[in-house]
Amino acid sequence: MSTATIATTVGRSTTRAGVVSQPVTFARAAKAEWIKFRSLRSTWAMLGAAVLGMLLLGLIVAYNTRHLTAHQQPDDLSPSATLQGYNLGQLLIGALGVLFVSSEFSTGMIRSTFLAVTAAAMTAITVITFLASQAVIGHYRTGFSLSDPGVWRIVLGTGLYLTLVGVIGGMLGWIVRSTPGALVSYFALMLVLPVLGSLFGSAGKNVVQFLPSRAGAAFTSTRPESPHLAPGVGLLVLGAWVAAGVILAIFSLRRRDA
């Protein structure tokens, strides 16, 4: 055996001996998935846009409605008025769900990480937006506080709604298996179908109230568009959409990957 061969063999043995094998634990797995989550730039860009959009739109609405005038609509004077940024948030979070699932990070734990981060971020920014916007209004007239009847349901419900529509976006990503197709499907479900359904008179409007966006409005808005479901029923209907999406996604994955 030559000197070079001996040196190479010794080097490999030393390298292998220096590797410390550690058992897989939940903490280590969670840390690894968190690193993956942070490394996806589009995640933070869209999540940040949703958070910033909620806050800015809330402050704009608060400033524009700081004075009581005869031209203001009742919706603009309700507790949910300054949370109208959720309309932008639902587009960004839903799209984020689609992109997240269609990315390379599709393990079970990373999906749980996405859900947890989205829920925490959306709930926190909803509370912050409400408090900040009502503080602006409070400088000019009497606003609302979290202790007012129904306010906590609206504030927390908005955060929950944005989290669940993110799940719906993710489910469409799994079902359609195409980022453009899933995005189009999501926007059609959340935006186009409610408008089209409303064109068919009272019958269409009665159906529209069971779509995800209108069901969510039933428990996130003080004055949802009529006809509308009761808050509790709206939450159940939205939950049913999420459950149906999960079932279809699982069926689709098993059928295609079988």
Secondary structure, 3 states (H helix, E strand, C coil): CCHHHHHHHHHHHHHHHHCCCCCCCHHHHHHHHHHHHHHCHHHHHHHHHHHHHHHHHHHHHHHHCCCCCCCCCHHHHCCCHHHCCHHHHHHHHHHHHHHHHHCCCCCHHHHHHHHHHHHHHHHHHHHHHHHHHHHHHHCCCCCCCCCCCCHHHHHHHHHHHHHHHHHHHHHHHHHHCCHHHHHHHHHHHHHHHHHHHHCCHHHHHHHHCCCHHHHHHHHHCCCCCCCCCCHHHHHHHHHHHHHHHHHHHHHHHHHHHC
